[in-house]
Amino acid sequence: MHKAWKVDPAESLKAGPGFVLADVDPASTPGFKGDKKTGEEVLAADAADLTELQQRLYARGVEGDERRVLLVLQGMDTAGKDGTVRHVVGMTHPEGVQLTSFKAPTAWERRHDFLWRVARRVPEPGKLGVFNRSHYEDVLIQRVHQMAPAAEIERRYGAINEFEAGLVDRGISVLKVMLHISPDEQKKRLQERLDRPEKNWKYNPADVTERGFWKEYQEAYQLAIERCSTDVAPWYVIPADKKWFARIAVQRLLDGVLEGLDLTWPLPDYDIAAEKKRLKKS
């Protein structure tokens, strides 16, 4: 871990018992001693370590190792999910990444249980899977807009916990991250999308409409984190007003998960010395 980290994000950002979302300052940088420049240096310096760990995971998967990692990214609109994918996950080997961006369910998907489409996108052995939004939309937006009965929303918390525990039992390490942004910072980022022609395509008028439900969304996130931050699949809440901090925090959390797997390169099933001789003579 880089020396600029005074406290590992796995400790400082974990949503444990008694967690209160409203107590998290979206502009803070918990456990990190440094500014934006330092953060950018950390992101660049640690990219190689993350890439090697991810390649080891992929190589072991090719050899039949069932282990894999699932990164779940949640947050309000403009919180930085796409940027995190691009600047953190994007630095790894693309062949070993499985990315899914969940949109509103189709008519066919709505005919099944809410976890049906999610289960189909669980990463394959050796892969780093990324859910850009996830099954948590079904207890967030659906709760805020009352798109499902209250009893059904309540049932889903338990179903999510069972689902994630099942993933862990199958050798899937689950890393759940909420990028926590303030309404003022979101407004600034939406304004930027309107002001810069190259970002106009990212602007969605519905985002402004959803701002009117900010309080309800914060309550929904609080409940989702309370009910679904478990020992096997805890939630990590990352202050995201500073994009650079959010990115290095996710990077460090991913590093920690992969380091915990104690991944080694697969041993060859052939005689290296003999193959060197054969190659030299060829």
Sequence and secondary structure as in RCSB ss.txt:
>XXXX:A:sequence
MHKAWKVDPAESLKAGPGFVLADVDPASTPGFKGDKKTGEEVLAADAADLTELQQRLYARGVEGDERRVLLVLQG
MDTAGKDGTVRHVVGMTHPEGVQLTSFKAPTAWERRHDFLWRVARRVPEPGKLGVFNRSHYEDVLIQRVHQMAPA
AEIERRYGAINEFEAGLVDRGISVLKVMLHISPDEQKKRLQERLDRPEKNWKYNPADVTERGFWKEYQEAYQLAI
ERCSTDVAPWYVIPADKKWFARIAVQRLLDGVLEGLDLTWPLPDYDIAAEKKRLKKS
>XXXX:A:secstr
  TTBSS HHHHSB  TT  GGGS TT  TTB   HHHHHHHHHHHHHHHHHHHHHHHHHHHTT   EEEEEEEE
STTSSHHHHHHHTGGGS GGGEEEEE  S  TTGGGS TTHHHHTT   TT EEEEES GGGGGTHHHHTT S H
HHHHHHHHHHHHHHHHHHHTTEEEEEEEEE  HHHHHHHHHHHHH GGGGGG  HHHHHHHTTHHHHHHHHHHHH
HHH  SSS EEEEE SSHHHHHHHHHHHHHHHHHHTT      SS HHHHHHHHHH 
